Amino acid sequence: MAQIDLDKVLDKAYADKNLPTILAAPVSALKGVSDRDGELLQEAFGVKTVADLAKLKYVRWAQALAALDTGAS
């Protein structure tokens, strides 16, 4: 089972929320993502929520490419 330190990845206002609430939250609920960043993500990709960001094909593609990296440079 995957684990994550919510205090490290979420804005303080969301750290004590349940998972469905976090996934439905705006992307600015993620630590380091500003309201303006959220606006730009919505304009560019239609991303409104944390769940939308997680499902964004470009994010999944980048994660897959990074997973292929064996560290050989």
Order of alpha helices (4+ residues) and beta strands (2+ residues): alpha-alpha-alpha-alpha-alpha
